[in-house]
Amino acid sequence: MVPRTASLLALAVAIGAETSATTALKASQGFTRLWPSVIVVIGYAIAFYSMTIALRTMPVGVVYAIWSGVGITLISLLGWLVYRERLDAPAVLGIVLICSGVLVIQIFSKSQAH
């Protein structure tokens, strides 16, 4: 059995790899640029493998909620920093609400491990 801290670390690695891959996906320009395309493939492979480790001790719904909530936030931040993309107020509010939901799960849910 994988310890809880190892599951959370694996989930963090999965999120980091997925956000790197997604950021590179835009730079790949439809897989027409080699190195960004390589980053996409390797990043998603690492992300999904790492997520399988987290799923050994955490429920799939909780893992996916954390994965998507943190991922959306990081991708939005990277889009702003790397690609100069802007978000309007409703988009920012939606991201804040998603992050709030992830925090509720982390702080109050008893479904974290089984």
N, C-alpha and C positions, 0 to 999 in steps of 0.2 A: 504494500500500500504506500502511496506517495503522501508524505507529510503535507499538511495544509500550507505551510510556508513555501514548499516546493511547488505546489499547485498555483499559488498566487504569483510566484516568480515566473513560472512557465506561462501564465496568462499575460503577465507584463511583457515578456519576450514576444509572445504572439501578437500583442497589440502593437509593439514597436516595429516588428517585422511587417505587419499588415499596413501600418501607416506609411512606412518607407516604400513599400511596394506600390501602394495606391498613389503616392506622390510621384513615383517614377513612372507610373502608368500614363499620366498626362504627358510627361516628358518623352515617352516612347513614341508619341505621335502615331498611334495605331500600330505599334510594333514595327515601325519603319526605321527606328534608331536602335542600334545594337545594344549599347551598354545600359541605357534605361530599361530595355526589354529584358536583359539578363537580370537586372535588379528586381524587376517585377516577378519573374519566375522563381528566383531564389527566395525572395522575400515572402511570397505566398506559400512556398513549400515549408519554410521555417515556421511561418505563422500557423499553418494548419497542423503541423506536427506538434508544435508547442501547445496548441489548444487541446490536442488529444491527451496530453499529460495532465492539463488542468481538469479535464473531464473525468479523470480517474477518481477524483474525490469530490468534485463539485457538480451540482445539477446543471444540465445543459441550458436551462432557462436563465439561471444566474450567470453562468459563463457568458452566454450570448448577450445578456443585458449589459454586463460590464464591458465586454468586447466592443459592442456597438456604441455605447455611450461615450466611453473614453476615446474610441476610434473616431467618432464624429467630431468630437472636440479637437483632437489633435490634427485631424485632416483639415478642419476649418482654419486652425491656427497656421498650419503649414501652407495652405492655399493662400492665406493672407501674406505670410512671410516670403514664400518662394515665388508665387505667381501674381502677387499684388491683387488678389481677388478680394472683393468687398462683400460684406454681409449687411443686409438691412436689419432694422430693429426686430421684425417678426422672426427672422432667422436666428438672431442672437437669443431672443426669448425662448424659442423652441429648443435650442442647444442647452440653455440654462435649465429648462424643465427636464430634459433628458438626463442631464448630470444630477439633478436633484433626485430623480428616480433611482439612479445608480447608488447615490448616497443612502437613500432609504433602504435599499436592499443590503448594502454593506453594513449599515449600523443596526438595523432592526430585524432583518430576516433571520429566521432560524434554519433556513434552507441552505445555508452556506456549505455544509458538508453532511454526508450521510454515513 
